[in-house]
Amino acid sequence: MGNVSFDFTGRTVVVTGAARGIGRALSQRFADSGADTVMVDFDADELASAAKEVGATGLPADVSKTGDVERVISEVIERNGRVDVLVNNAGILRDRVLWKLTDDDWEQVLSVHAGGTFRFTRACVPHFRAQEYGRIINVTSYTGLHGNRGQANYATAKAGIIGFTRTAAKELAAFGITVNAISPNAATRMTASIPEEKIAEVSGPIARFADPSEISDAVCFLGSEEAGYITGVVLPVDGGLSI
């Protein structure tokens, strides 16, 4: 748990892509801060184990399917009567150079990253509007702004999330709803294979990847009541990589 404290007692937080990595760390942070935390992931078995350890509720779902998304939010509302914070973190990789990308590689990555962000946001908005309060935090990437070889699909999806974040921020501000994004550079399973001598090249001036808890502090801030005057922001939590 990080050193920054926010009180989410009485708040319901939904985190997608929550069974591992950043999503799991975020879920733990919200749960430790008093939130009734709902973890969502495609991998039902890993999710069940993670939710038990975190002390949260695990609801398996495919974020690329509207029916799954609406079922999750309906269950949350039925159980808690409200939803306050949504973290759209779910994502997959289908990396290939663009001339080898298949239609399926393209469509799956966009449907999970950008599509999942859209579907969960759309499902939550009526409830946010009714209570005149909501916090949405979307996870984008440095790659969405700068590109990366072998990731045309991923870069397109993450760039789309930035445009979606800024548009939704403008549309929803009048209802007490903020919409922001983070661009993290954290140690995950995807970075574990990078040789130590290469880490400084790909991790910015601080020359290391963030611990997931450092990402959690930033997300908890954007999800807090205290961040109510911040919307439409893309916050790099990347050790200066984006400088």
C-alpha positions in Angstrom: 0.0 0.0 0.0 1.2 3.5 -0.9 1.8 6.4 1.5 -1.0 8.6 0.1 -4.3 8.1 2.0 -7.8 8.5 0.5 -11.0 7.4 2.2 -13.3 5.4 0.0 -15.6 4.2 2.8 -19.1 3.9 1.4 -17.9 4.1 -2.2 -18.2 1.3 -4.8 -15.3 0.9 -7.2 -15.2 -1.2 -10.3 -11.8 -2.2 -11.8 -11.5 -4.1 -15.0 -8.6 -6.3 -16.0 -8.2 -6.8 -12.3 -6.9 -10.4 -11.9 -3.3 -9.5 -12.2 -0.7 -6.7 -12.7 -1.8 -3.1 -12.4 -5.5 -4.0 -12.1 -4.9 -6.2 -9.1 -2.7 -3.6 -7.4 -5.4 -1.0 -8.0 -8.1 -3.2 -6.6 -6.0 -3.9 -3.5 -5.4 -0.2 -3.0 -9.0 0.7 -3.2 -10.0 -2.1 -0.9 -7.4 -1.1 1.6 -8.8 2.5 1.4 -12.3 1.3 2.5 -14.0 0.9 -0.9 -16.4 -1.9 -1.7 -14.2 -3.1 -4.6 -15.5 -5.1 -7.6 -12.8 -6.8 -9.7 -13.7 -7.8 -13.3 -11.6 -10.0 -15.5 -12.0 -12.6 -18.3 -10.0 -15.3 -16.5 -12.6 -16.5 -14.0 -10.3 -18.8 -12.1 -7.5 -16.3 -11.6 -10.0 -13.7 -10.7 -11.6 -15.8 -8.0 -8.2 -16.3 -6.4 -7.2 -12.7 -6.7 -10.5 -11.3 -5.4 -10.3 -13.6 -2.3 -6.8 -12.4 -1.5 -7.7 -8.7 -2.1 -11.0 -9.0 -0.1 -13.1 -7.9 -3.0 -15.9 -9.2 -5.1 -14.9 -10.9 -8.4 -17.3 -10.8 -11.4 -16.0 -12.6 -14.5 -16.8 -10.8 -17.8 -15.6 -10.3 -21.3 -15.4 -6.5 -21.7 -15.8 -6.8 -25.4 -19.3 -8.1 -25.0 -22.1 -5.7 -24.1 -24.2 -8.3 -22.4 -21.4 -9.2 -20.0 -20.7 -5.5 -19.2 -24.4 -4.7 -18.5 -24.7 -7.8 -16.4 -21.8 -6.8 -14.2 -23.1 -3.3 -13.6 -26.6 -4.6 -12.9 -25.2 -7.0 -10.3 -23.2 -4.2 -8.7 -26.2 -1.9 -8.5 -28.4 -4.7 -7.2 -25.9 -5.5 -4.5 -24.7 -2.1 -3.5 -27.3 0.3 -4.9 -24.6 2.5 -6.4 -21.3 2.7 -8.3 -18.9 5.6 -7.7 -15.6 4.9 -9.4 -14.8 3.0 -12.6 -11.3 2.1 -13.7 -11.1 0.9 -17.3 -7.9 -1.1 -17.2 -8.7 -4.3 -19.2 -6.4 -5.0 -22.2 -4.8 -7.7 -24.4 -1.9 -7.8 -26.7 -1.8 -9.3 -30.3 1.6 -7.9 -31.4 2.7 -8.3 -35.0 4.1 -5.9 -37.6 1.2 -4.3 -39.4 1.5 -6.4 -42.6 1.1 -9.5 -40.6 -1.8 -8.3 -38.5 -5.0 -10.2 -39.1 -8.5 -8.7 -38.9 -9.0 -10.7 -35.7 -5.7 -9.3 -34.2 -6.9 -5.8 -35.0 -10.5 -6.1 -33.9 -9.9 -8.0 -30.7 -7.4 -5.5 -29.4 -9.6 -2.5 -30.2 -12.7 -4.2 -28.9 -11.1 -5.0 -25.5 -9.2 -1.8 -24.9 -11.3 1.0 -26.6 -14.5 -1.0 -26.8 -14.4 -2.2 -23.2 -13.7 1.4 -22.0 -16.7 2.6 -23.9 -19.0 -0.2 -22.9 -18.3 0.0 -19.1 -18.5 3.8 -19.2 -21.8 3.8 -21.0 -23.2 1.2 -18.5 -22.1 3.3 -15.5 -23.2 6.8 -16.7 -26.9 6.5 -16.0 -26.1 5.6 -12.4 -23.4 8.4 -12.1 -25.9 10.9 -13.5 -28.7 9.8 -11.1 -26.4 10.3 -8.1 -24.7 13.4 -9.6 -21.3 11.9 -8.8 -18.8 9.7 -10.7 -15.1 9.2 -11.3 -13.9 7.4 -14.4 -10.2 6.6 -14.9 -9.1 5.1 -18.2 -5.7 3.4 -18.7 -3.9 4.5 -21.9 -0.3 4.2 -22.9 2.8 6.1 -24.1 2.4 3.9 -27.2 -0.9 5.6 -27.9 0.9 8.9 -28.5 4.2 7.8 -29.9 3.6 4.4 -31.5 5.7 1.2 -31.2 6.9 -1.3 -33.7 4.6 -4.4 -33.8 1.8 -2.6 -32.0 -0.3 -0.7 -34.6 -3.5 -2.2 -33.1 -2.6 -1.5 -29.5 -1.4 2.1 -30.4 -4.6 2.8 -32.2 -6.7 1.5 -29.3 -4.7 3.5 -26.7 -4.8 6.7 -28.8 -8.6 6.2 -29.1 -8.9 6.0 -25.4 -7.3 9.4 -25.1 -9.9 10.9 -27.5 -12.7 9.1 -25.7 -11.5 10.4 -22.3 -11.5 14.0 -23.4 -14.8 13.8 -25.2 -16.5 12.0 -22.3 -15.0 14.6 -19.9 -16.7 17.4 -21.9 -20.1 15.5 -22.1 -20.3 14.4 -18.5 -18.9 17.4 -16.5 -22.3 18.9 -16.0 -23.4 15.8 -14.1 -20.7 15.8 -11.5 -18.7 13.2 -13.4 -15.0 13.5 -14.0 -13.2 11.5 -16.7 -9.4 11.2 -16.7 -6.7 8.8 -18.0 -3.4 7.6 -16.8 -0.4 6.5 -18.9 1.6 4.1 -16.7 5.0 2.6 -17.1 5.0 -0.2 -14.5 6.7 -3.5 -13.8 4.3 -6.2 -15.0 4.5 -9.6 -16.6 4.9 -7.8 -19.9 8.1 -6.1 -18.8 9.6 -9.1 -16.9 11.4 -10.4 -20.0 13.3 -7.1 -20.6 17.0 -7.5 -19.8 18.2 -5.4 -16.9 20.7 -3.5 -19.1 17.8 -2.4 -21.4 15.5 -1.1 -18.6 17.0 2.4 -18.5 16.4 2.7 -22.3 12.7 2.1 -22.1 11.8 3.5 -18.7 12.6 7.2 -18.8 14.9 9.4 -16.8 14.1 7.7 -13.5 15.5 4.6 -15.1 13.2 2.0 -13.6 9.7 0.8 -14.0 7.1 1.9 -11.4 6.0 -0.5 -8.8 2.2 -1.0 -9.3 1.6 0.7 -5.9 3.0 3.9 -7.4 0.3 3.7 -10.2 -2.3 3.0 -7.5 -1.6 6.2 -5.7 -2.2 8.3 -8.9 -5.4 6.4 -9.7 -6.7 6.7 -6.2 -6.2 10.4 -6.3 -8.1 10.8 -9.6 -10.8 8.5 -8.2 -11.2 10.6 -5.0 -13.6 13.3 -4.0 -10.6 15.6 -3.7 -9.9 15.4 -7.5 -13.3 16.8 -8.4 -11.9 19.8 -10.3 -9.7 17.7 -12.6 -11.2 16.3 -15.7 -10.0 15.5 -19.3 -6.5 15.0 -18.1 -4.1 12.3 -19.4 -1.6 11.9 -16.5 1.7 10.2 -17.3 2.8 8.0 -14.4 5.9 7.0 -16.3 9.1 8.2 -14.6 9.5 10.9 -17.2 9.3 8.6 -20.2 7.0 11.0 -22.0 9.2 14.0 -21.6 
